[in-house]
Amino acid sequence: MLANDCIIVINAGSSSIKFSMYSGAALDLTLRGKIENLYSGVARFVAQDAQGGVVGERAWRDGPLDHEGGMRFLVDFAQTHLDGHRVVAVGHRIVHGGVAHSGPQRLDAALVDELEKLVPLAPLHLPHNLAPVRSVLAMAPQVPQIGCFDTAFHVGQPAEAQEFALPARITDLGVRRYGFHGLSYEYIASVLPKLDPALAQAKVVAAHLGNGASMCGMKAGRSMASTMGFTAVDGLPMGTRCGALDPGVVLYLMQELGMDVAAVQKLMYQESGLLGVSGISSDMRTLEQSDDPRAKAAIALMVYRIGRELGSLAAALGGLDALVFSGGIGENSAALRSAVCRDATWLGVQIDDDANARANGARGVARISAAGSKVPVWVVPANEELMIARHALELVEQP
């Protein structure tokens, strides 16, 4: 890739579109931005250069903005701010690739149609991931698009880590554990050997903690087990998602409380987790600043569940050589990291309180474990976008 070539990365959520521009063979970040509040209220756009300077802002006050309108604006904005760069590819984060898609792929209309069939597996994410792909196909069909799947990193897990104890006729329909946040874990796996060469072959548990939260057990940089399963609602409590739930609870909600499928889905995805337990907020920052006992209970539940999953993943790996925190909460909540590490003393984890406090807002990799800790603990900022750019560059440079 030439110095004036660039790759655009799109990360579309249910109410936002984030974009980044990476330039040259070194994939230097040159531009990034986001549109928030799609479909409701006042949509807002901001873009920043590599130094954090604002290079573009806008608000839509004349009615809701959808993904298509947002992408149309971003394409126009990019064309006027490329500063001599040539777009060689657009990379997309796509939450679900099913069984068939175990690595990044070039996207065309036929593949997007195929991926649409997976929407029931990720109904709150996949439609929004695919909408920008269709928009770029319509507006700039000559530009290669690369799909990077959050499930792909976990495809190589042992069979017993992927299967539910269900009849084969159900498993064969694709009802299995997929795992998510794979791009984040793949990035972490690429960073660890640079921190310590011994980590290249290590048994590592990484915790991607944000509004969506999960954990992954990795051995020698490969996924061996994960907390999320068939959907992104499994595992840890999250901002508004309940995490692991006895299937009997779902039957009870429907049979005894008369809730239909839509109501149960809304409860599990949008009304539970930190928000549901606290009754206050889904934002960890708000809960940590509150004196309300319900806020403290929500945090305690999340810490407890992280500790249980940490033990489970360490067992699946046959030991623990390192622990990594990432994601919005993992990178910015020193209190949560401290509580998790305190509960993991039995695994050989010892935290350095001063290093842990300094890691907040440092925006870089930091070791937060004490010098004598048997298990090193790291904070590694999430960078799914760079991982997508790397995959896109690799594919477009193939003959």
C-alpha positions as CSV (number, residue, x, y, z in Angstrom):
1,M,0.0,0.0,0.0
2,L,1.4,3.4,-1.0
3,A,1.9,6.3,1.4
4,N,-1.2,8.1,0.1
5,D,-3.4,5.0,0.2
6,C,-5.8,4.6,3.1
7,I,-8.3,2.1,4.5
8,I,-11.6,3.3,6.0
9,V,-13.0,1.2,8.9
10,I,-16.7,1.2,9.8
11,N,-18.0,0.0,13.1
12,A,-21.8,0.4,13.1
13,G,-23.9,-0.2,16.1
14,S,-27.7,0.0,16.7
15,S,-27.6,3.8,17.2
16,S,-24.1,4.9,16.0
17,I,-21.6,4.7,13.2
18,K,-17.9,4.9,14.1
19,F,-15.3,5.3,11.5
20,S,-11.5,5.5,11.3
21,M,-9.0,6.1,8.5
22,Y,-5.6,4.4,8.4
23,S,-3.0,5.5,6.0
24,G,0.1,4.0,4.4
25,A,1.7,0.5,4.9
26,A,2.2,1.3,8.6
27,L,-1.6,1.9,9.0
28,D,-1.2,5.2,10.8
29,L,-4.4,6.5,12.2
30,T,-5.1,9.8,10.4
31,L,-8.8,10.5,11.0
32,R,-11.6,9.1,13.2
33,G,-15.1,10.1,14.1
34,K,-18.6,9.0,14.9
35,I,-22.3,9.7,14.4
36,E,-24.4,9.1,17.5
37,N,-28.1,9.1,18.4
38,L,-29.3,7.6,15.1
39,Y,-33.1,7.1,14.8
40,S,-33.9,9.2,17.9
41,G,-33.3,12.7,19.2
42,V,-30.6,14.9,17.7
43,A,-28.0,12.9,15.8
44,R,-24.5,14.3,16.2
45,F,-21.3,13.9,14.2
46,V,-17.8,14.7,15.2
47,A,-14.5,13.9,13.5
48,Q,-10.9,14.3,14.8
49,D,-7.5,14.2,13.3
50,A,-4.6,12.0,14.7
51,Q,-3.8,14.7,17.3
52,G,-7.4,14.8,18.6
53,G,-8.2,18.1,16.9
54,V,-11.8,18.5,15.7
55,V,-12.0,18.7,11.9
56,G,-15.7,18.3,11.5
57,E,-19.0,18.6,13.5
58,R,-22.7,18.5,12.7
59,A,-26.0,18.0,14.4
60,W,-29.3,16.9,12.7
61,R,-32.2,18.8,14.3
62,D,-34.7,18.4,11.5
63,G,-35.7,14.8,12.3
64,P,-34.2,11.3,13.0
65,L,-31.2,10.2,11.0
66,D,-30.9,6.5,9.9
67,H,-27.9,4.4,8.9
68,E,-28.3,5.1,5.2
69,G,-28.4,8.8,5.7
70,G,-25.5,8.6,8.1
71,M,-23.4,6.7,5.6
72,R,-24.3,9.0,2.8
73,F,-23.0,11.9,5.0
74,L,-19.8,10.0,5.9
75,V,-19.0,9.2,2.3
76,D,-19.4,12.8,1.3
77,F,-17.3,13.9,4.3
78,A,-14.6,11.5,3.5
79,Q,-14.4,12.6,-0.1
80,T,-13.8,16.2,1.0
81,H,-11.3,15.3,3.8
82,L,-9.1,12.7,2.2
83,D,-6.3,15.2,1.7
84,G,-4.9,13.4,-1.3
85,H,-5.5,9.9,0.1
86,R,-6.9,7.2,-2.1
87,V,-9.4,4.7,-0.4
88,V,-8.2,1.2,-1.3
89,A,-10.7,-0.6,0.9
90,V,-13.5,-0.2,3.5
91,G,-13.4,-2.7,6.4
92,H,-16.5,-3.5,8.5
93,R,-16.9,-5.0,11.9
94,I,-19.6,-7.7,11.5
95,V,-20.7,-9.3,14.8
96,H,-21.8,-12.7,13.5
97,G,-20.2,-14.9,10.8
98,G,-21.9,-18.2,11.7
99,V,-20.1,-21.4,11.2
100,A,-19.1,-20.8,7.6
101,H,-17.1,-17.6,8.0
102,S,-13.9,-18.2,10.0
103,G,-11.9,-15.3,8.7
104,P,-12.2,-11.9,6.9
105,Q,-13.9,-11.9,3.5
106,R,-14.5,-9.6,0.6
107,L,-18.1,-8.4,0.7
108,D,-20.5,-8.3,-2.2
109,A,-24.3,-8.3,-2.6
110,A,-24.5,-12.1,-2.6
111,L,-22.5,-12.5,0.6
112,V,-24.5,-9.8,2.3
113,D,-27.7,-11.6,1.4
114,E,-26.2,-14.8,2.9
115,L,-25.3,-13.0,6.1
116,E,-28.8,-11.6,6.4
117,K,-29.9,-15.2,7.1
118,L,-27.8,-15.0,10.3
119,V,-29.8,-12.0,11.7
120,P,-31.9,-14.3,14.1
121,L,-28.5,-15.2,15.8
122,A,-27.7,-11.5,16.4
123,P,-30.9,-9.5,15.9
124,L,-29.8,-6.4,17.7
125,H,-26.4,-6.1,16.0
126,L,-26.2,-7.7,12.6
127,P,-28.8,-5.6,10.7
128,H,-26.9,-2.5,11.7
129,N,-23.5,-4.0,10.8
130,L,-24.8,-4.8,7.3
131,A,-26.7,-1.6,6.6
132,P,-23.4,0.4,5.9
133,V,-22.2,-2.4,3.6
134,R,-25.2,-2.0,1.4
135,S,-24.9,1.8,1.5
136,V,-21.3,1.6,0.2
137,L,-22.2,-1.0,-2.4
138,A,-24.8,1.5,-3.7
139,M,-22.7,4.7,-3.5
140,A,-19.2,3.4,-4.2
141,P,-19.4,0.0,-5.8
142,Q,-15.8,0.1,-7.1
143,V,-14.3,0.2,-3.6
144,P,-13.5,-3.2,-2.1
145,Q,-15.3,-3.9,1.1
146,I,-13.9,-6.4,3.7
147,G,-16.1,-8.0,6.4
148,C,-14.3,-8.9,9.7
149,F,-16.4,-11.2,12.0
150,D,-16.4,-11.0,15.7
151,T,-17.1,-14.7,15.9
152,A,-14.2,-15.8,13.7
153,F,-11.5,-15.8,16.4
154,H,-13.4,-18.4,18.3
155,V,-14.1,-20.9,15.5
156,G,-11.0,-22.9,16.3
157,Q,-12.1,-23.7,19.9
158,P,-12.2,-27.4,20.9
159,A,-15.5,-29.0,20.0
160,E,-16.5,-29.5,23.6
161,A,-16.1,-25.7,24.2
162,Q,-18.5,-25.0,21.3
163,E,-21.3,-27.5,21.8
164,F,-24.4,-27.5,24.0
165,A,-25.7,-30.7,25.5
166,L,-28.5,-30.8,22.9
167,P,-29.6,-33.4,20.4
168,A,-27.5,-33.5,17.2
169,R,-30.5,-32.4,15.1
170,I,-30.5,-29.1,17.0
171,T,-26.7,-28.7,17.1
172,D,-26.6,-29.3,13.3
173,L,-28.8,-26.3,12.8
174,G,-26.1,-24.1,14.1
175,V,-27.2,-23.9,17.7
176,R,-23.8,-23.8,19.4
177,R,-21.5,-21.5,21.3
178,Y,-20.0,-18.9,19.0
179,G,-18.4,-16.4,21.3
180,F,-18.0,-12.7,20.4
181,H,-15.6,-9.7,20.8
182,G,-13.2,-11.8,18.7
183,L,-11.6,-8.8,17.0
184,S,-10.8,-7.3,20.4
185,Y,-9.3,-10.6,21.7
186,E,-7.4,-11.1,18.4
187,Y,-5.8,-7.6,18.9
188,I,-4.9,-8.4,22.5
189,A,-3.3,-11.7,21.3
190,S,-1.2,-9.7,18.8
191,V,0.0,-7.2,21.5
192,L,1.0,-9.6,24.3
193,P,4.1,-11.1,22.7
194,K,5.5,-7.5,22.2
195,L,5.1,-6.9,26.0
196,D,6.8,-10.2,27.0
197,P,7.9,-12.9,24.5
198,A,6.9,-15.5,27.0
199,L,3.2,-14.4,26.6
200,A,3.3,-15.8,23.0
201,Q,2.7,-19.3,24.4
202,A,1.0,-18.3,27.6
203,K,-2.4,-19.2,29.1
204,V,-4.2,-15.9,29.2
205,V,-7.6,-14.7,30.3
206,A,-8.7,-11.5,28.7
207,A,-11.7,-9.5,29.9
208,H,-13.3,-7.1,27.4
209,L,-15.5,-5.1,29.7
210,G,-17.8,-2.4,28.4
211,N,-21.5,-1.9,27.8
212,G,-21.1,-5.4,26.2
213,A,-18.8,-7.6,28.3
214,S,-17.2,-10.9,27.9
215,M,-14.1,-12.9,28.8
216,C,-11.9,-15.2,26.7
217,G,-9.4,-17.9,27.6
218,M,-6.5,-18.0,25.2
219,K,-3.6,-20.4,24.9
220,A,-0.7,-19.4,22.6
221,G,-2.8,-16.6,21.1
222,R,-5.7,-18.9,20.2
223,S,-9.2,-18.8,21.7
224,M,-9.9,-21.9,23.8
225,A,-13.1,-20.8,25.6
226,S,-15.3,-17.8,26.0
227,T,-18.1,-16.6,28.2
228,M,-20.5,-15.5,25.4
229,G,-22.3,-18.3,23.7
230,F,-25.0,-18.7,21.1
231,T,-25.8,-15.0,21.4
232,A,-24.1,-11.8,22.8
233,V,-26.5,-11.9,25.8
234,D,-24.7,-14.8,27.5
235,G,-22.0,-14.8,30.1
236,L,-21.2,-11.7,32.2
237,P,-23.8,-9.1,33.3
238,M,-23.4,-6.1,31.0
239,G,-24.7,-2.6,30.8
240,T,-28.3,-3.6,30.0
241,R,-27.9,-7.4,29.2
242,C,-28.5,-10.0,31.8
243,G,-25.7,-12.4,31.0
244,A,-26.0,-16.1,31.9
245,L,-29.5,-17.1,32.8
246,D,-31.1,-20.4,33.8
247,P,-33.2,-21.4,30.7
248,G,-36.0,-22.2,33.2
249,V,-36.3,-18.5,34.0
250,V,-37.3,-17.8,30.4
251,L,-39.9,-20.5,30.6
252,Y,-41.2,-19.0,33.9
253,L,-41.4,-15.5,32.3
254,M,-43.5,-16.9,29.5
255,Q,-45.6,-19.4,31.2
256,E,-46.2,-17.8,34.6
257,L,-45.9,-14.1,33.8
258,G,-47.4,-14.2,30.3
259,M,-44.6,-12.4,28.6
260,D,-44.3,-12.9,24.9
261,V,-41.0,-13.4,23.0
262,A,-40.6,-9.7,22.2
263,A,-41.0,-8.8,25.9
264,V,-38.5,-11.4,27.1
265,Q,-36.0,-10.2,24.5
266,K,-36.4,-6.6,25.6
267,L,-36.0,-7.6,29.2
268,M,-32.8,-9.6,28.6
269,Y,-31.1,-7.2,26.2
270,Q,-32.3,-3.8,27.3
271,E,-33.7,-3.8,30.8
272,S,-31.2,-6.0,32.8
273,G,-27.6,-6.0,33.7
274,L,-26.2,-3.1,35.6
275,L,-29.3,-1.0,34.7
276,G,-31.7,-3.7,35.8
277,V,-30.0,-4.5,39.1
278,S,-29.3,-0.9,40.1
279,G,-32.4,0.7,38.7
280,I,-30.2,3.7,38.2
281,S,-27.9,3.5,35.2
282,S,-26.1,1.1,32.8
283,D,-23.0,3.3,33.0
284,M,-20.3,2.1,35.4
285,R,-19.1,5.7,36.0
286,T,-22.5,6.7,37.3
287,L,-22.8,3.7,39.5
288,E,-19.3,4.2,41.0
289,Q,-20.2,7.8,41.9
290,S,-23.5,6.7,43.6
291,D,-24.1,6.0,47.3
292,D,-27.2,4.1,46.5
293,P,-27.0,0.5,47.8
294,R,-28.5,-0.8,44.6
295,A,-25.6,0.7,42.6
296,K,-23.1,-1.0,44.9
297,A,-25.1,-4.3,44.5
298,A,-24.9,-4.1,40.7
299,I,-21.1,-3.5,40.8
300,A,-20.7,-6.3,43.3
301,L,-22.6,-8.7,41.1
302,M,-20.5,-7.9,38.1
303,V,-17.3,-8.4,40.1
304,Y,-18.5,-11.7,41.5
305,R,-19.5,-13.0,38.0
306,I,-16.1,-11.9,36.6
307,G,-14.4,-13.8,39.4
308,R,-16.4,-17.0,38.7
309,E,-15.8,-16.9,35.0
310,L,-12.1,-16.2,35.6
311,G,-11.9,-19.4,37.7
312,S,-13.8,-21.3,35.0
313,L,-11.6,-20.1,32.2
314,A,-8.4,-20.8,34.2
315,A,-9.7,-24.4,34.6
316,A,-10.4,-24.7,30.9
317,L,-6.9,-23.5,30.1
318,G,-5.3,-25.7,32.8
319,G,-3.7,-22.7,34.5
320,L,-3.2,-19.0,34.3
321,D,-0.1,-17.1,33.1
322,A,-1.6,-13.6,32.6
323,L,-4.8,-11.6,33.1
324,V,-5.7,-8.7,30.7
325,F,-8.4,-6.0,31.1
326,S,-9.8,-4.1,28.1
327,G,-12.9,-2.3,26.9
328,G,-14.4,0.9,28.3
329,I,-14.9,-0.4,31.9
330,G,-11.8,-2.6,31.9
331,E,-9.6,0.4,30.8
332,N,-11.1,3.1,33.0
333,S,-12.4,1.5,36.2
334,A,-9.5,1.1,38.6
335,A,-11.9,0.2,41.4
336,L,-13.4,-2.7,39.4
337,R,-9.9,-4.0,38.4
338,S,-8.8,-3.8,42.0
339,A,-11.8,-5.8,43.2
340,V,-11.4,-8.4,40.6
341,C,-7.7,-8.8,41.3
342,R,-8.3,-8.9,45.0
343,D,-10.7,-11.8,44.6
344,A,-8.2,-13.6,42.3
345,T,-5.5,-13.7,44.9
346,W,-5.9,-17.5,45.1
347,L,-4.7,-17.7,41.4
348,G,-1.5,-15.8,42.3
349,V,-2.7,-12.4,41.3
350,Q,-1.3,-9.4,43.2
351,I,-2.2,-5.9,42.1
352,D,0.0,-2.7,42.5
353,D,-2.5,-0.1,43.6
354,D,-0.4,2.8,42.4
355,A,0.1,1.3,39.0
356,N,-3.6,0.4,38.8
357,A,-4.6,4.0,39.6
358,R,-2.1,5.4,37.0
359,A,-3.5,3.2,34.3
360,N,-6.8,5.0,34.3
361,G,-6.9,7.4,31.3
362,A,-3.4,6.5,30.3
363,R,-4.6,5.5,26.9
364,G,-1.8,3.0,26.6
365,V,-0.7,-0.5,27.6
366,A,0.1,-0.7,31.3
367,R,1.1,-3.4,33.7
368,I,-0.8,-3.1,37.0
369,S,0.4,-6.2,38.9
370,A,2.8,-6.0,41.8
371,A,6.5,-7.1,41.1
372,G,6.0,-10.3,43.1
373,S,2.7,-11.3,41.4
374,K,2.8,-14.8,40.0
375,V,0.3,-13.8,37.4
376,P,1.1,-10.5,35.5
377,V,-1.9,-8.2,35.0
378,W,-2.1,-5.9,32.1
379,V,-4.5,-3.2,30.8
380,V,-4.5,-3.3,27.0
381,P,-6.8,-0.6,25.3
382,A,-9.2,-2.2,22.8
383,N,-8.4,-1.5,19.2
384,E,-10.8,-3.5,17.0
385,E,-10.6,-0.9,14.3
386,L,-6.8,-1.4,13.8
387,M,-7.4,-5.2,13.6
388,I,-10.0,-4.7,10.9
389,A,-7.6,-2.4,9.0
390,R,-4.9,-5.0,9.2
391,H,-7.2,-7.7,7.8
392,A,-8.5,-5.4,5.0
393,L,-4.9,-4.5,4.0
394,E,-3.9,-8.2,3.9
395,L,-6.9,-9.1,1.7
396,V,-6.5,-6.2,-0.8
397,E,-2.8,-6.9,-1.2
398,Q,-3.4,-10.5,-2.1
399,P,-3.1,-11.3,-5.9
